[in-house]
C-alpha cells in the first residue's frame, strides 16, 4: 500500500499540489485523471521519490519513505516520452532490471519473451532501440516496467505515442496484467474514455487538487462536484443555469424542463444543470420531453460519430450522435435533453443531490 498524507508541493510562489490525501492498495489499478498541468506528473514524482513534498508524508507498506530516494524504492516508471538504453538491444533493455536484481537466467529469458509477445516486440528483440519506431521504443519501456515486478508501477500517459490499434489493444490488456501482478499501478491520463476503459479506481485532479477518488465508474456517474464532472467529460460537459420551481426547471429565457424523479427533492432555487453530450438528442424521444431551440455553429463528422456544436441561447453545447449527421452553420434545430441523466450542482459547485446509478 502507498499512502499520501497531507502532501503538498510548492515551487517558489507556485503551489503545484494542494494537501493531498490518497491511499492505493496492492493489486489495484489507480488512474490519475486530469487535464495538462492538473498535477498528475507532480504526484507521481512524489510517490516515486524523485521529488520530496514541501509538507506531508509518503508511506509505503506502513513505512514512512518521504526522504527515501527513488533508487531505494521498489518502483518502476514509464513516461510518455520513452527512455531506453541506446547501447542495449531490445532484449537487454527489457531484461535490465532483472539482471540488476540477479534473477536467474532462465527466468529472465522467460519473462522477457512473455512481455515481448504481449507487446508485439518479439521480432525486434535483437534490434537496437534507435532503429525502432517511436511506438516500438515506448513498448520496450513498458515491457521493462512490467518485468521489473516492482511494488509500485507508475505509468505517465504511456500509450499516448502509440498508434490507435495498438493503443486500443493495450488498453484492453493492461487491466488483466495489473490484476495478475499484485502490485500497485498508478496510471496518468488526460482522457476520460481511457479511465473508463481501464476501470479500477480514479482520482480526478484539477489545479493540483484531488477533487474526488473512488471506483472509476462511481466517480463518472456520481461526481461530487461540477469540477469533477467536467474533468470526467470528453467532449466537454454541457451546462446551463436553471431555476427550480415546483416540478419545473426554467432554463435561461423561459425554456422549461420537467424535474426528473431523482431531483424532485431539491429545494426551489438556482442551480447549474449538467449533462453529457451523448445525452443531448437530436431526435424526439417520444416521452413528452420538450424540445429546446438550438443554433448550429459547426458539425464534426468522424465517420462513426458526429459532433454537433450549437448554441442554446448563450450556452455553448455539443451533441454526440452515432453515424453521419450534417447541419449547415446557423441552421436552427431542436434538441432534447434526457431529464433522467441531468446532474444538478449548487451555487458552490457541489452536487446538489447524487444522481441515480444509471448506465453511462
C-alpha positions in Angstrom: 0.0 0.0 0.0 1.1 3.5 -0.7 -0.4 6.4 1.2 0.0 10.2 0.8 -0.9 12.1 4.0 -1.4 15.8 3.7 1.1 16.0 0.8 1.8 19.5 -0.7 4.4 20.7 -3.2 5.3 24.3 -3.8 7.9 25.6 -6.2 8.8 29.2 -5.5 5.5 31.1 -5.1 3.5 28.4 -7.0 1.7 25.6 -5.4 1.7 22.5 -7.6 0.0 20.1 -5.2 -2.6 21.2 -2.5 -2.8 18.9 0.6 -3.5 15.6 -1.0 -4.6 12.5 1.0 -4.6 9.3 -1.1 -4.2 5.6 -0.4 -3.6 3.0 -3.1 -3.8 -0.7 -2.1 -1.7 -3.5 -3.5 -3.2 -5.3 -6.5 -5.1 -2.2 -7.7 -5.2 -0.1 -10.8 -5.5 3.6 -9.9 -6.0 6.3 -12.6 -4.9 9.9 -12.2 -7.3 11.8 -14.5 -7.0 15.5 -15.3 -6.0 18.0 -17.9 -2.4 19.1 -18.6 -0.9 20.8 -15.6 -3.5 19.4 -13.2 -0.8 17.8 -11.0 -0.7 14.2 -12.3 3.1 14.1 -13.0 3.9 16.0 -9.8 2.0 13.4 -7.7 3.8 10.6 -9.5 7.2 12.2 -8.9 6.3 12.5 -5.2 5.2 8.9 -5.0 8.4 7.7 -6.8 10.8 9.7 -4.6 12.0 11.9 -7.4 10.7 14.9 -5.5 10.2 15.5 -1.8 6.9 17.1 -0.6 7.0 20.5 0.9 4.8 19.2 3.7 3.1 15.9 4.4 4.4 12.4 4.3 4.5 9.4 1.9 4.2 5.9 3.3 4.8 2.5 1.6 3.5 -0.6 3.3 3.3 1.4 6.5 6.8 2.7 6.4 7.5 6.5 6.1 9.5 6.8 2.9 9.2 10.6 2.5 13.0 11.1 2.4 14.0 7.9 0.7 15.5 8.3 -2.8 14.0 6.7 -5.9 16.9 4.3 -6.1 16.0 2.8 -2.8 12.3 2.4 -3.5 10.5 -0.5 -5.1 9.2 1.4 -8.0 9.1 1.3 -11.8 8.2 4.2 -14.1 7.1 4.7 -17.7 6.8 8.1 -19.2 5.0 9.4 -22.3 8.5 10.2 -23.6 10.1 6.8 -23.7 13.5 6.2 -22.1 15.6 3.2 -23.2 19.3 2.3 -23.1 20.6 3.1 -26.6 23.6 0.8 -26.4 21.5 -2.3 -25.4 19.3 -4.5 -27.6 15.6 -4.6 -27.0 16.0 -7.9 -25.2 18.7 -6.4 -22.9 16.6 -3.3 -22.3 13.7 -5.4 -21.1 15.9 -7.7 -19.1 18.0 -5.0 -17.4 16.0 -4.6 -14.1 16.0 -8.4 -13.6 19.8 -8.6 -14.3 20.3 -5.9 -11.6 18.2 -7.9 -9.2 20.3 -11.0 -10.1 17.3 -13.1 -11.3 18.1 -16.5 -12.8 19.0 -16.5 -16.5 16.1 -18.9 -17.4 13.6 -16.8 -15.5 14.9 -13.6 -17.3 14.5 -15.3 -20.7 11.0 -16.5 -19.9 9.8 -13.1 -18.6 11.4 -11.1 -21.4 9.8 -13.3 -24.1 6.5 -13.2 -22.4 6.4 -9.4 -22.2 7.7 -9.1 -25.7 4.9 -11.3 -27.1 2.3 -9.3 -25.2 3.7 -6.0 -26.5 4.3 -7.2 -30.1 8.1 -6.9 -29.7 9.2 -10.5 -30.5 10.6 -9.7 -34.0 12.6 -6.8 -32.6 14.4 -8.4 -29.6 17.8 -8.3 -31.3 17.5 -4.8 -32.6 18.8 -1.6 -31.0 16.2 1.0 -29.8 17.3 3.7 -32.2 16.4 1.5 -35.1 12.8 1.2 -33.9 9.8 3.5 -34.4 8.6 5.7 -31.5 5.8 3.3 -30.7 8.1 0.3 -30.6 10.5 2.2 -28.3 7.6 3.0 -26.0 6.5 -0.6 -25.9 10.1 -1.6 -24.9 10.0 0.8 -22.0 6.6 -0.5 -21.0 7.8 -4.1 -21.2 10.8 -3.3 -19.0 8.5 -1.9 -16.3 6.3 -4.9 -16.4 9.1 -7.5 -15.9 10.6 -5.5 -13.1 7.7 -6.7 -10.9 8.0 -3.6 -8.7 5.7 -3.0 -5.8 4.7 0.4 -7.4 4.4 0.9 -11.1 3.9 4.5 -12.3 2.7 5.0 -15.9 2.6 8.6 -17.1 0.4 8.6 -20.2 2.4 5.6 -21.5 0.2 4.9 -24.6 -0.1 8.5 -25.9 2.6 7.9 -28.6 1.3 4.6 -29.9 -0.8 4.1 -33.0 -4.6 3.7 -32.5 -4.9 0.0 -33.0 -2.1 -0.9 -30.6 -3.3 1.6 -28.0 -6.8 0.1 -28.0 -5.3 -3.4 -27.7 -3.1 -2.5 -24.7 -5.9 -0.6 -23.0 -7.9 -3.8 -23.1 -5.0 -5.9 -22.0 -3.4 -3.8 -19.3 -6.2 -4.3 -16.6 -5.6 -8.0 -16.8 -1.8 -7.6 -16.4 -2.4 -5.3 -13.5 -4.8 -7.7 -11.8 -2.3 -10.6 -12.1 0.8 -8.7 -11.0 -0.4 -8.0 -7.4 1.4 -4.6 -7.4 0.1 -1.0 -7.2 -0.4 0.5 -10.6 -0.9 4.3 -11.0 -1.8 5.4 -14.5 -2.0 9.0 -15.5 -4.2 10.2 -18.4 -5.9 13.2 -19.8 -8.6 11.1 -21.4 -11.8 10.2 -19.6 -12.5 7.4 -22.1 -9.2 5.8 -21.2 -10.0 5.9 -17.5 -13.4 4.2 -18.1 -11.8 1.5 -20.3 -9.1 0.8 -17.7 -11.6 0.7 -14.8 -10.1 0.3 -11.3 -10.1 3.5 -9.2 -9.8 7.1 -10.4 -8.6 10.2 -8.7 -9.9 13.3 -10.5 -7.4 16.2 -10.4 -7.8 19.9 -11.0 -5.2 22.5 -10.5 -3.2 20.4 -8.1 -6.2 19.2 -6.0 -7.8 15.8 -5.9 -11.5 16.6 -6.3 -12.7 13.0 -5.9 -11.3 9.5 -5.5 -13.2 6.2 -5.8 -14.2 3.4 -8.1 -13.9 4.8 -11.7 -17.5 4.2 -12.7 -18.8 5.8 -9.5 -16.7 8.9 -10.0 -18.0 9.2 -13.5 -21.7 8.5 -12.7 -21.8 10.3 -9.3 -19.4 13.3 -9.4 -19.2 15.1 -6.1 -18.9 18.5 -7.7 -19.0 20.3 -11.0 -15.2 20.3 -11.4 -15.1 16.6 -11.2 -17.9 16.2 -13.7 -16.1 18.5 -16.1 -12.9 16.6 -15.7 -14.6 13.4 -16.5 -16.2 14.6 -19.7 -14.9 14.5 -23.3 -16.4 16.1 -25.3 -16.8 18.9 -22.7 -19.8 18.7 -20.3 -22.9 20.7 -21.3 -24.1 23.1 -18.6 -26.9 25.6 -18.2 -28.1 27.9 -15.4 -31.6 26.9 -14.2 -34.2 27.8 -11.6 -36.3 25.2 -10.0 -39.9 26.0 -9.1 -42.0 23.1 -8.1 -41.7 20.4 -10.7 -40.2 22.6 -13.5 -36.8 23.9 -14.3 -36.6 27.2 -16.1 -33.6 27.5 -18.4 -32.4 30.9 -19.3 -35.0 32.9 -21.1 -38.1 30.9 -20.4 -37.4 27.4 -21.8 -38.7 24.7 -19.4 -37.8 21.1 -18.5 -39.7 18.8 -16.1 -37.8 18.0 -12.9 -36.8 14.3 -13.1 -37.7 12.0 -10.2 -34.1 11.9 -8.9 -34.0 15.7 -8.5 -37.5 16.3 -7.0 -36.2 16.5 -3.5 -34.2 19.7 -4.4 -35.3 22.9 -2.8 -36.6 25.5 -5.1 -33.8 27.9 -6.2 -31.0 28.4 -8.6 -28.7 25.6 -9.9 -26.3 24.6 -12.6 -27.6 21.7 -14.6 -25.1 19.5 -16.4 -25.3 16.6 -18.9 -23.0 14.7 -21.2 -23.0 15.3 -25.0 -24.4 11.8 -25.7 -27.4 12.7 -23.5 -28.4 15.6 -25.8 -30.5 14.1 -28.5 -31.5 15.4 -31.9 -34.5 13.2 -32.3 -37.6 13.4 -30.2 -37.5 10.7 -27.5 -41.3 10.1 -27.6 -41.8 10.6 -23.8 -43.0 14.1 -23.9 -39.7 15.7 -23.3 -40.0 19.3 -24.7 -37.6 20.4 -27.5 -35.1 23.2 -26.9 -34.1 25.5 -29.8 -30.5 25.4 -30.9 -28.4 27.2 -33.5 -25.7 25.1 -35.1 -22.2 26.5 -35.2 -20.3 23.6 -36.7 -20.6 19.8 -37.3 -17.7 17.5 -37.0 -18.1 14.1 -38.6 -15.7 11.3 -37.7 -17.4 8.6 -39.7 -19.0 6.5 -36.9 -20.0 9.6 -34.9 -20.9 13.2 -35.4 -20.3 16.1 -33.0 -22.9 18.8 -33.5 -21.8 22.1 -31.8 -24.6 24.6 -31.2 -25.8 27.5 -29.1 -28.8 27.2 -26.8 -29.4 30.9 -26.0 -26.0 32.0 -24.7 -24.8 28.5 -23.7 -22.4 26.5 -26.0 -23.4 22.9 -26.2 -22.3 19.8 -28.1 -24.4 16.8 -29.1 -22.7 13.5 -29.8 -24.7 11.2 -32.1 -24.0 8.0 -33.9 -23.5 7.9 -37.6 -23.2 10.8 -40.1 -25.2 13.9 -39.3 -24.7 17.2 -41.0 -26.1 20.7 -40.5 -25.2 24.0 -42.0 -23.8 26.8 -39.8 -26.5 28.9 -38.2 -29.1 26.2 -39.0 -31.9 26.2 -36.4 -32.6 22.7 -34.9 -34.5 21.3 -32.0 -32.5 19.3 -29.3 -33.8 17.2 -26.4 -32.1 16.7 -23.0 -32.7 13.3 -21.3 -34.0 14.6 -17.9 -33.1 11.3 -16.2 -29.4 12.0 -17.0 -29.4 15.5 -15.5 -26.9 16.4 -12.8 -27.6 19.4 -10.6 -25.0 21.5 -8.7 -25.5 24.3 -6.2 -24.0 27.7 -6.2 -20.7 26.4 -4.7 -20.4 23.8 -7.5 -21.3 20.9 -5.2 -23.6 18.1 -6.3 -27.0 19.1 -5.0 -28.2 15.5 -5.0 -26.5 12.3 -6.0 -27.7 11.2 -9.5 -29.2 7.7 -9.7 -27.0 4.7 -10.6 -27.7 4.8 -14.4 -25.8 3.3 -17.2 -23.2 5.7 -18.8 
